[in-house]
Amino acid sequence: MFLTLGTRGSSGQVTPAPLLLLFSSLWSFPLRKTRMLCHFLPLIQLLFVFAERDTTGKIIAVFRGFGKGILLLGFLYFFVCSLDVLGSAFQLVGGKMAGKIFHDGSVLNNPVAGLMIGVLVTVLVQSSSTSTSIVVSLVSSSLLTVKAAIPIIMGANIGTSVTNTIVALMQAGDRNEFRRAFAGATVHDFFNWLSVLVLLPMEVITGYLYHLTNAIVKTFNIKSGENAPDLLKVITNPFTKLIVQLDKKVINEIATGNEAAQNRSLIKTWCKTLKYVVSIRKLFKGNSGAFLQCKHAFVNVSLSDLSIGLILLALSLLVLCTCLILIVRVLNSMLKGQIAAVIKKTINTDFPFPFAWLTGYLAILVGAGITFLVQSSSVFTSVITPLVGIGVISLERVYPLTLGSNIGTTTTAILAALASPGSTLEDSLQIALCHFFFNLSGVLLWYPVPVTRLPIRFARGLGNITATYRWFAVFYLIICFFLAPVTVLGLSLAGWTVLVGVGGPILFLLLVILVICVLQARCPQVLPDTLKTWDFLPLWMRSLKPWDGLVSLLICGCCRSNWSQMFSCCCYCIVFCWSCMLQADQMLQEMQEMSRNR
């Protein structure tokens, strides 16, 4: 072939292709250096194929590519808007509850309880910015100290990663895509949890984040300035504000102890306006200007916040799933063949030696910059999750992008803090700096040395497990972001004695299991024969297969006793039971494997 690297002769020597010889003669490069141009050969092949088409074929190809690009941008727009509405829905459902959780200041002084409250509240309101603003209000009202607020900020950092994990669930239809997408999403989770496990005890013992940020705030004479640029909201707000608008001050007032706010709705009815209004019946004047009745779908609806929140939750999830499926399909149709090869090589290839180590740090800067522009780490990580699923971005490349996104979202918080009024400027800035240095410390812990990049290993292992047992992804989501925080919060409320007495042995057992697993993989000879494998344990304690059958039985009542009963599920299960369909798919694969072996 003209565009291949070459052909192998009978003597075993490779004869270079004419194209490489042409490049070598034109640029007088040695042949070994010319082979670096092979990186662009798929693109060159694509250009040759395009050039061989007639005029009609070229016009059709251009319009087809242009149309797919417009469709992709349209689906991406509605995908981002659905994320915004999803956050509003969660705030309507759980916003007042989040305010009540923050209201008990004595609980927040316990660092473990504060951490778990930060996780739960951020999961409930689907916005680390909202939970951080509540914390700033509490600190400014002297209901909470900055030291006590730091664990809550750490918890908010964990809670904000639930969004892209939910997005990864939407790619469960294809086993390989789901493996990659879930690993790419949960690498963010593992980074946050591991950082908290190391940095929270360090902060409790030394208070390094508090003292460092306090020194910065006291040293520099910082004054209020302009707010952070809000580029993404400028694009999405015209659409999302037609659906629903929320008064987020209600949550802050509930958190600061305003009893009257309990009876107020989060749905915004009156919006500030500077325009001249003729109809006096829909206008009133307040202390800070004129207010006009808002124009959105739920402004005059006589439904409770919970009902509206559930309606928006269902609709936003439907739009989110639909847009994600369509985005993946359009990307699959666009990023295939030579184009996919070029993009994958461009994104996932490191710089040439000796600058290969700089590639990851450039990815961190790119992730931070894009997140700064869109002002949302959840949006950025949720958008790149489908790209990881279809294989365009590797797990090793998405990891530094995610770390950069974590840092980028804190820089926007710092700029927002700088725009705070003088009464809250110092507190809000110190909290934003704590958030920044926490994420920076996490990057220094889990990225510079390759052997310490544990989040990649853990995420890949979890991705492999969830690809085999896809119900485990939902189990993981419920345990990590709801049951575990609620349990630890309950134990911490009972006192340090109960927390240490119950949590200590559990942590010790998990540590022993982790050490044994590492020794089994690395140095099995140092272990006794019994501990070299887990075979001495019952099957249900060392494998998810028995649990897999139990989950399938509980969810859809499928009977898997023999092949003839494989499709004996009821019609309700076949239509609505996700787990049952996955089991049927697995059985079909096993049947095909058996037929091939015969």
C-alpha positions as CSV (number, residue, x, y, z in Angstrom):
1,M,0.0,0.0,0.0
2,F,1.2,3.5,-0.9
3,L,0.4,5.0,2.5
4,T,1.5,2.2,4.8
5,L,4.8,2.0,6.6
6,G,6.3,-0.5,4.2
7,T,6.4,-4.2,3.2
8,R,8.4,-7.0,4.6
9,G,10.4,-9.0,2.1
10,S,11.4,-12.7,2.2
11,S,14.7,-11.8,4.0
12,G,12.7,-10.1,6.8
13,Q,13.8,-6.6,5.9
14,V,11.2,-3.9,5.7
15,T,11.0,-1.9,2.5
16,P,9.9,1.7,3.2
17,A,6.7,2.9,1.6
18,P,7.1,5.5,-1.2
19,L,5.4,8.2,0.9
20,L,8.0,7.9,3.6
21,L,10.8,8.0,1.0
22,L,9.2,11.1,-0.5
23,F,9.1,12.9,2.9
24,S,12.7,11.8,3.5
25,S,14.0,13.1,0.2
26,L,12.1,16.4,0.5
27,W,13.1,17.3,4.0
28,S,16.5,15.4,4.1
29,F,15.5,13.7,7.3
30,P,16.9,10.4,8.3
31,L,14.4,7.6,7.8
32,R,14.1,6.8,11.6
33,K,13.1,10.5,12.2
34,T,10.7,10.4,9.2
35,R,8.8,7.6,10.9
36,M,7.6,10.2,13.4
37,L,5.4,11.5,10.6
38,C,3.4,8.2,10.8
39,H,1.5,9.9,13.6
40,F,-0.3,11.9,10.9
41,L,-0.7,9.1,8.3
42,P,-4.4,8.5,9.1
43,L,-5.2,12.1,8.5
44,I,-3.2,12.1,5.2
45,Q,-5.1,8.9,4.1
46,L,-8.4,10.7,4.9
47,L,-7.3,13.7,2.8
48,F,-6.4,11.4,-0.2
49,V,-9.8,9.7,0.1
50,F,-11.6,13.1,0.2
51,A,-9.6,14.3,-2.8
52,E,-10.6,11.3,-4.9
53,R,-14.3,12.1,-4.6
54,D,-16.2,14.0,-7.3
55,T,-17.6,17.5,-6.7
56,T,-21.0,16.2,-5.6
57,G,-19.4,13.7,-3.1
58,K,-17.3,16.5,-1.6
59,I,-20.3,18.8,-1.2
60,I,-22.3,16.0,0.5
61,A,-19.4,15.1,2.8
62,V,-18.9,18.7,3.8
63,F,-22.6,19.4,4.5
64,R,-22.9,16.0,6.3
65,G,-20.0,16.9,8.6
66,F,-21.4,20.4,9.1
67,G,-24.8,19.1,10.0
68,K,-23.4,16.6,12.5
69,G,-21.4,19.4,14.1
70,I,-24.5,21.5,14.5
71,L,-26.4,18.6,15.9
72,L,-23.6,17.9,18.4
73,L,-23.6,21.5,19.6
74,G,-27.3,21.4,19.9
75,F,-27.4,18.2,21.9
76,L,-24.5,19.5,24.1
77,Y,-26.4,22.7,24.8
78,F,-29.5,20.9,26.0
79,F,-27.3,18.5,27.9
80,V,-25.7,21.4,29.8
81,C,-29.1,23.0,30.3
82,S,-30.5,19.7,31.7
83,L,-27.6,19.6,34.2
84,D,-28.6,23.2,35.3
85,V,-32.3,22.2,35.7
86,L,-31.2,19.0,37.5
87,G,-29.4,21.1,40.1
88,S,-32.5,23.3,40.5
89,A,-34.7,20.2,41.0
90,F,-32.4,18.8,43.7
91,Q,-32.5,22.1,45.4
92,L,-36.3,22.2,45.4
93,V,-36.4,18.6,46.7
94,G,-33.7,18.9,49.4
95,G,-32.7,22.5,49.7
96,K,-34.6,23.3,52.8
97,M,-33.4,20.1,54.4
98,A,-29.9,21.1,53.6
99,G,-30.5,24.5,55.3
100,K,-31.8,22.7,58.4
101,I,-28.7,20.4,58.5
102,F,-26.5,23.5,58.5
103,H,-28.6,25.2,61.2
104,D,-27.2,23.0,64.0
105,G,-23.9,24.7,64.6
106,S,-22.8,22.4,67.5
107,V,-22.8,19.4,65.1
108,L,-20.6,21.3,62.5
109,N,-17.8,21.7,65.1
110,N,-17.1,18.0,64.8
111,P,-14.8,17.6,61.7
112,V,-16.1,14.2,60.7
113,A,-19.7,15.3,61.0
114,G,-18.8,18.5,59.1
115,L,-17.2,16.4,56.3
116,M,-20.3,14.2,55.9
117,I,-22.7,17.1,56.1
118,G,-20.7,18.7,53.3
119,V,-21.1,15.6,51.2
120,L,-24.8,15.2,51.9
121,V,-25.7,18.8,51.4
122,T,-23.8,19.0,48.1
123,V,-25.4,15.8,46.8
124,L,-28.8,17.3,47.8
125,V,-28.4,20.6,46.1
126,Q,-26.1,19.3,43.3
127,S,-23.9,22.4,43.6
128,S,-20.7,22.9,45.6
129,S,-21.1,26.7,45.0
130,T,-24.4,26.7,46.8
131,S,-23.1,24.7,49.8
132,T,-20.0,26.9,49.9
133,S,-22.1,30.1,49.9
134,I,-24.2,28.7,52.8
135,V,-20.9,28.1,54.7
136,V,-19.8,31.6,54.0
137,S,-23.1,33.0,55.3
138,L,-22.7,30.9,58.5
139,V,-19.2,32.1,59.0
140,S,-20.1,35.8,58.4
141,S,-23.0,35.4,60.9
142,S,-20.5,34.1,63.5
143,L,-22.5,30.8,63.6
144,L,-19.5,28.9,62.4
145,T,-15.7,29.4,62.5
146,V,-13.4,29.1,59.5
147,K,-11.7,26.1,61.1
148,A,-15.0,24.3,61.4
149,A,-15.9,25.2,57.9
150,I,-12.8,23.5,56.3
151,P,-14.1,19.9,56.7
152,I,-17.4,21.0,55.2
153,I,-15.6,22.4,52.1
154,M,-13.7,19.0,51.8
155,G,-17.1,17.3,51.9
156,A,-18.5,19.6,49.2
157,N,-15.5,18.7,47.0
158,I,-16.6,15.0,47.3
159,G,-20.3,15.7,46.8
160,T,-19.8,17.6,43.6
161,S,-18.3,14.5,41.8
162,V,-21.7,12.6,42.0
163,T,-23.0,14.4,38.8
164,N,-20.5,12.8,36.3
165,T,-20.9,9.4,38.1
166,I,-24.7,9.6,37.4
167,V,-23.9,10.6,33.8
168,A,-21.7,7.5,33.4
169,L,-24.6,5.3,34.3
170,M,-26.4,6.4,31.1
171,Q,-23.8,4.5,29.1
172,A,-24.5,1.1,30.7
173,G,-26.0,-0.2,27.5
174,D,-22.6,-1.2,26.0
175,R,-20.3,-3.2,28.4
176,N,-17.0,-1.8,27.1
177,E,-18.2,1.8,26.9
178,F,-19.6,1.5,30.4
179,R,-16.3,0.1,31.7
180,R,-14.4,3.1,30.4
181,A,-17.0,5.7,31.2
182,F,-17.5,4.6,34.8
183,A,-13.8,4.4,35.4
184,G,-13.3,7.9,33.9
185,A,-16.1,9.3,36.2
186,T,-15.0,7.6,39.4
187,V,-11.4,8.6,39.1
188,H,-12.7,11.9,40.4
189,D,-14.4,10.2,43.3
190,F,-11.3,8.3,44.3
191,F,-9.1,11.3,44.1
192,N,-11.4,13.3,46.4
193,W,-11.9,10.4,49.0
194,L,-8.2,9.6,49.1
195,S,-7.3,13.3,49.5
196,V,-9.7,13.6,52.4
197,L,-8.4,10.5,54.1
198,V,-4.9,12.0,54.2
199,L,-5.6,15.7,54.5
200,L,-8.5,15.8,57.0
201,P,-6.4,14.2,59.8
202,M,-3.5,16.4,58.9
203,E,-5.7,19.5,59.1
204,V,-7.2,18.5,62.4
205,I,-3.7,17.9,63.9
206,T,-1.8,20.8,62.3
207,G,-4.4,23.2,61.0
208,Y,-2.1,23.9,58.0
209,L,-4.9,25.0,55.6
210,Y,-6.3,27.5,58.2
211,H,-3.0,29.0,59.1
212,L,-1.8,29.2,55.5
213,T,-4.9,30.9,54.2
214,N,-5.2,33.2,57.2
215,A,-1.6,34.4,56.6
216,I,-2.4,35.1,53.0
217,V,-5.6,37.0,53.8
218,K,-4.0,39.0,56.6
219,T,-0.8,39.8,54.6
220,F,-2.5,41.2,51.4
221,N,-4.8,44.2,51.6
222,I,-7.5,42.7,49.5
223,K,-10.5,44.8,48.4
224,S,-13.8,43.9,46.7
225,G,-13.6,43.8,43.0
226,E,-15.7,42.5,40.1
227,N,-17.3,39.1,40.0
228,A,-15.9,36.2,38.0
229,P,-16.8,36.0,34.3
230,D,-19.9,33.8,33.8
231,L,-19.5,32.8,30.2
232,L,-21.6,29.6,30.3
233,K,-24.5,31.1,32.1
234,V,-24.8,33.8,29.5
235,I,-25.6,31.0,27.0
236,T,-27.8,28.7,29.1
237,N,-29.7,31.2,31.3
238,P,-32.0,32.5,28.5
239,F,-33.4,28.9,28.2
240,T,-33.2,27.6,31.8
241,K,-34.7,30.8,33.2
242,L,-37.8,30.1,31.1
243,I,-38.2,26.8,32.9
244,V,-37.6,27.7,36.6
245,Q,-35.9,30.4,38.7
246,L,-35.0,29.8,42.4
247,D,-34.5,32.2,45.3
248,K,-31.4,30.6,46.8
249,K,-31.3,33.1,49.6
250,V,-34.1,31.1,51.3
251,I,-31.7,28.2,52.0
252,N,-29.1,30.6,53.4
253,E,-31.7,32.2,55.7
254,I,-32.8,28.8,56.9
255,A,-29.2,27.8,57.6
256,T,-28.7,31.1,59.6
257,G,-31.8,30.5,61.8
258,N,-34.5,32.6,60.1
259,E,-37.7,30.7,61.1
260,A,-39.9,32.7,58.7
261,A,-37.9,31.3,55.8
262,Q,-39.2,27.8,56.5
263,N,-42.6,28.8,55.1
264,R,-41.2,30.6,52.0
265,S,-41.0,28.9,48.6
266,L,-37.8,28.5,46.8
267,I,-39.6,29.4,43.5
268,K,-38.8,33.0,42.6
269,T,-41.9,35.1,41.9
270,W,-40.4,38.6,41.7
271,C,-37.3,39.5,39.8
272,K,-35.4,42.8,39.9
273,T,-35.7,44.9,36.8
274,L,-34.3,48.2,35.6
275,K,-36.8,48.5,32.7
276,Y,-39.7,50.9,32.5
277,V,-42.9,49.0,33.1
278,V,-46.4,50.3,32.1
279,S,-48.5,47.7,34.0
280,I,-48.4,48.8,37.6
281,R,-50.3,45.7,38.8
282,K,-47.3,43.5,38.2
283,L,-44.7,45.9,39.6
284,F,-43.7,46.9,43.1
285,K,-40.8,48.9,44.5
286,G,-38.5,47.5,47.2
287,N,-35.7,49.0,49.1
288,S,-33.2,48.1,46.5
289,G,-35.1,48.9,43.3
290,A,-38.1,47.8,41.2
291,F,-39.3,44.2,40.9
292,L,-41.2,42.7,38.1
293,Q,-43.0,39.4,38.2
294,C,-40.8,36.6,36.9
295,K,-41.5,34.9,33.6
296,H,-40.9,31.1,33.9
297,A,-43.1,28.0,33.7
298,F,-43.7,27.6,37.5
299,V,-44.2,31.2,38.5
300,N,-48.0,31.0,39.1
301,V,-48.3,27.2,39.7
302,S,-50.0,26.2,42.9
303,L,-47.8,23.2,43.7
304,S,-45.4,22.6,46.5
305,D,-41.6,22.9,46.1
306,L,-41.3,19.2,46.5
307,S,-43.8,18.5,43.7
308,I,-42.2,20.9,41.3
309,G,-38.8,19.5,42.2
310,L,-39.9,15.9,41.4
311,I,-41.4,17.0,38.1
312,L,-38.2,18.8,37.1
313,L,-36.1,15.9,38.3
314,A,-37.9,13.5,36.1
315,L,-37.9,15.8,33.1
316,S,-34.2,16.8,33.5
317,L,-33.1,13.2,33.8
318,L,-35.1,12.3,30.7
319,V,-33.5,15.1,28.7
320,L,-30.1,14.3,30.2
321,C,-30.3,10.6,29.2
322,T,-31.7,11.4,25.7
323,C,-29.1,14.1,24.9
324,L,-26.3,11.8,26.2
325,I,-27.4,8.9,24.0
326,L,-27.7,11.2,21.0
327,I,-24.3,12.8,21.7
328,V,-22.6,9.4,21.9
329,R,-24.3,8.3,18.6
330,V,-23.3,11.5,16.8
331,L,-19.7,11.2,18.2
332,N,-19.5,7.6,17.1
333,S,-20.6,8.5,13.6
334,M,-18.1,11.3,13.4
335,L,-15.1,9.9,15.3
336,K,-14.5,6.7,13.4
337,G,-11.9,5.4,11.1
338,Q,-9.0,7.7,10.4
339,I,-10.5,10.7,12.2
340,A,-10.8,8.7,15.4
341,A,-7.2,7.5,15.1
342,V,-5.9,11.0,14.6
343,I,-7.9,12.4,17.6
344,K,-7.0,9.6,19.9
345,K,-3.3,10.0,19.1
346,T,-3.4,13.7,19.4
347,I,-5.1,13.7,22.8
348,N,-3.5,10.7,24.4
349,T,0.0,10.9,23.0
350,D,2.8,12.3,25.3
351,F,5.3,14.9,24.2
352,P,8.6,13.5,22.8
353,F,11.3,12.5,25.2
354,P,12.6,14.1,27.4
355,F,9.5,16.3,27.8
356,A,6.9,13.5,28.1
357,W,6.4,14.3,31.8
358,L,5.1,17.7,30.9
359,T,2.0,16.3,29.0
360,G,0.1,15.6,32.2
361,Y,0.7,19.1,33.6
362,L,-0.4,20.7,30.4
363,A,-3.6,18.6,30.7
364,I,-4.1,19.9,34.2
365,L,-3.8,23.5,32.9
366,V,-6.2,22.8,30.1
367,G,-8.7,21.3,32.6
368,A,-8.4,24.2,34.9
369,G,-8.7,26.8,32.1
370,I,-11.8,25.2,30.5
371,T,-13.5,24.8,34.0
372,F,-12.7,28.5,34.7
373,L,-14.4,29.5,31.4
374,V,-17.6,27.3,32.0
375,Q,-17.5,28.0,35.8
376,S,-18.5,24.4,36.7
377,S,-16.4,21.4,37.3
378,S,-19.5,19.2,37.1
379,V,-20.3,20.4,33.6
380,F,-16.7,19.9,32.3
381,T,-16.3,16.4,33.8
382,S,-19.8,15.3,32.7
383,V,-19.1,16.4,29.1
384,I,-15.8,14.5,28.9
385,T,-17.3,11.3,30.5
386,P,-19.0,10.2,27.2
387,L,-15.7,10.8,25.3
388,V,-14.0,8.5,27.8
389,G,-16.7,5.9,27.2
390,I,-16.3,5.8,23.4
391,G,-12.6,5.6,23.8
392,V,-11.5,9.0,22.5
393,I,-9.9,10.0,25.8
394,S,-7.9,7.5,27.8
395,L,-8.2,7.1,31.6
396,E,-4.6,8.2,32.0
397,R,-5.4,11.5,30.2
398,V,-8.8,12.2,31.8
399,Y,-7.1,11.9,35.3
400,P,-5.0,15.1,34.9
401,L,-7.9,16.9,33.2
402,T,-10.1,16.1,36.2
403,L,-7.4,17.3,38.6
404,G,-7.2,20.6,36.6
405,S,-11.0,20.9,36.7
406,N,-10.9,20.6,40.5
407,I,-8.4,23.4,40.6
408,G,-10.3,25.5,38.0
409,T,-13.5,25.5,40.0
410,T,-11.7,26.9,43.0
411,T,-10.2,29.8,41.1
412,T,-13.7,30.9,40.0
413,A,-14.7,30.7,43.7
414,I,-11.8,32.9,44.6
415,L,-12.9,35.5,42.1
416,A,-16.5,35.3,43.3
417,A,-15.2,35.8,46.9
418,L,-13.3,38.9,45.8
419,A,-16.6,40.4,44.6
420,S,-18.2,39.9,48.0
421,P,-19.2,42.9,50.1
422,G,-16.7,44.2,52.7
423,S,-18.5,42.5,55.6
424,T,-18.0,39.0,54.2
425,L,-15.0,39.5,52.0
426,E,-12.4,38.2,54.4
427,D,-14.3,35.1,55.4
428,S,-15.4,34.1,51.9
429,L,-11.9,34.6,50.5
430,Q,-10.3,32.5,53.2
431,I,-12.8,29.7,52.6
432,A,-12.2,29.8,48.9
433,L,-8.5,29.7,49.4
434,C,-8.9,26.7,51.7
435,H,-10.7,25.0,48.9
436,F,-8.0,25.9,46.5
437,F,-5.1,24.7,48.6
438,F,-6.9,21.5,49.5
439,N,-7.2,20.5,45.9
440,L,-3.6,21.7,45.2
441,S,-2.4,19.5,48.1
442,G,-4.4,16.6,46.6
443,V,-2.7,17.0,43.3
444,L,0.7,17.1,44.9
445,L,-0.1,13.9,46.8
446,W,-1.6,11.8,43.9
447,Y,0.0,13.0,40.7
448,P,3.7,14.0,40.4
449,V,5.0,10.5,41.2
450,P,3.5,7.8,38.9
451,V,3.4,5.2,41.6
452,T,1.1,7.4,43.7
453,R,-1.5,7.7,41.0
454,L,-3.8,5.3,43.0
455,P,-7.1,6.9,41.8
456,I,-6.3,5.5,38.3
457,R,-5.8,2.0,39.5
458,F,-8.9,2.0,41.8
459,A,-11.1,3.5,39.1
460,R,-10.0,1.0,36.5
461,G,-10.6,-1.9,38.9
462,L,-14.1,-0.5,39.7
463,G,-14.8,0.0,36.0
464,N,-14.0,-3.7,35.4
465,I,-16.3,-4.8,38.2
466,T,-19.2,-2.7,37.1
467,A,-18.8,-3.8,33.5
468,T,-19.4,-7.4,34.7
469,Y,-22.0,-6.6,37.4
470,R,-23.6,-3.4,36.2
471,W,-26.0,-3.2,39.1
472,F,-22.9,-2.7,41.3
473,A,-22.6,0.8,39.9
474,V,-25.9,1.9,41.4
475,F,-24.9,0.1,44.7
476,Y,-21.6,2.0,44.7
477,L,-23.4,5.3,44.1
478,I,-25.9,4.8,46.9
479,I,-23.2,3.6,49.4
480,C,-20.6,6.2,48.7
481,F,-22.8,9.3,48.5
482,F,-25.7,8.5,50.8
483,L,-25.6,5.5,53.1
484,A,-21.9,5.8,54.2
485,P,-22.1,9.6,54.9
486,V,-25.4,9.2,56.8
487,T,-24.0,6.3,58.9
488,V,-20.8,8.1,59.7
489,L,-22.8,11.3,60.5
490,G,-25.1,9.3,62.9
491,L,-22.1,7.8,64.6
492,S,-20.4,11.1,65.0
493,L,-23.5,12.7,66.5
494,A,-23.4,9.9,69.1
495,G,-20.0,11.1,70.2
496,W,-16.3,10.5,69.6
497,T,-16.4,7.3,71.7
498,V,-19.1,5.7,69.6
499,L,-17.5,6.8,66.4
500,V,-14.0,5.5,67.3
501,G,-15.5,2.3,68.9
502,V,-17.5,1.4,65.8
503,G,-15.4,3.0,63.0
504,G,-12.0,2.1,64.3
505,P,-12.3,-1.7,64.0
506,I,-14.0,-1.4,60.6
507,L,-11.1,0.8,59.2
508,F,-8.6,-1.5,60.7
509,L,-10.2,-4.5,59.0
510,L,-10.3,-2.7,55.7
511,L,-6.6,-1.8,56.1
512,V,-5.7,-5.4,56.8
513,I,-7.6,-6.6,53.8
514,L,-5.9,-4.0,51.6
515,V,-2.5,-5.0,52.8
516,I,-3.2,-8.7,52.3
517,C,-4.4,-8.0,48.7
518,V,-1.3,-6.1,47.9
519,L,0.9,-8.9,49.3
520,Q,-1.0,-11.5,47.4
521,A,-0.3,-9.6,44.2
522,R,3.3,-8.6,44.9
523,C,4.9,-10.9,47.4
524,P,2.7,-14.0,47.9
525,Q,5.6,-15.9,49.3
526,V,5.6,-13.9,52.6
527,L,2.1,-15.0,53.3
528,P,1.0,-18.3,54.9
529,D,-0.6,-20.8,52.5
530,T,-4.1,-20.1,53.8
531,L,-3.8,-16.3,53.0
532,K,-2.3,-16.7,49.6
533,T,-5.8,-16.7,48.1
534,W,-9.2,-16.0,49.5
535,D,-10.5,-19.5,48.7
536,F,-10.9,-20.3,52.4
537,L,-13.8,-17.8,52.6
538,P,-17.3,-18.7,51.5
539,L,-18.1,-17.7,47.9
540,W,-20.5,-14.9,48.9
541,M,-17.7,-13.2,50.9
542,R,-15.1,-13.2,48.0
543,S,-17.2,-12.9,44.9
544,L,-20.1,-10.9,43.6
545,K,-21.6,-13.7,41.6
546,P,-23.9,-15.0,44.3
547,W,-25.0,-11.5,45.0
548,D,-25.6,-11.0,41.2
549,G,-28.1,-13.8,41.2
550,L,-29.8,-12.5,44.3
551,V,-30.1,-8.9,42.9
552,S,-31.6,-10.3,39.7
553,L,-34.0,-12.4,41.6
554,L,-35.1,-9.5,43.9
555,I,-35.4,-6.9,41.1
556,C,-37.2,-8.8,38.4
557,G,-37.8,-12.4,39.6
558,C,-36.0,-14.0,36.8
559,C,-35.3,-17.7,37.1
560,R,-31.9,-18.8,35.8
561,S,-32.0,-22.5,36.7
562,N,-31.6,-23.6,33.0
563,W,-31.3,-22.2,29.5
564,S,-34.9,-22.9,28.6
565,Q,-36.1,-20.5,31.2
566,M,-33.7,-17.7,30.3
567,F,-36.6,-15.6,28.9
568,S,-39.2,-16.5,31.5
569,C,-39.2,-13.0,32.9
570,C,-42.6,-11.3,33.0
571,C,-43.3,-8.6,30.4
572,Y,-43.0,-5.9,33.1
573,C,-39.4,-7.1,33.8
574,I,-38.5,-7.3,30.1
575,V,-39.6,-3.7,29.6
576,F,-38.6,-2.1,32.9
577,C,-36.0,-4.3,34.6
578,W,-32.5,-3.1,33.7
579,S,-30.7,-5.8,35.6
580,C,-32.8,-8.6,34.0
581,M,-31.9,-7.5,30.5
582,L,-28.2,-7.3,31.5
583,Q,-28.4,-10.9,32.8
584,A,-30.0,-12.1,29.6
585,D,-27.3,-10.3,27.6
586,Q,-24.6,-12.1,29.7
587,M,-26.3,-15.5,29.1
588,L,-26.4,-14.9,25.4
589,Q,-22.7,-14.2,25.4
590,E,-22.0,-17.4,27.3
591,M,-24.2,-19.4,24.9
592,Q,-22.2,-18.0,22.0
593,E,-19.0,-18.8,23.7
594,M,-20.2,-22.4,24.3
595,S,-21.2,-22.8,20.6
596,R,-17.8,-21.6,19.5
597,N,-16.0,-24.0,21.8
598,R,-18.0,-26.9,20.3
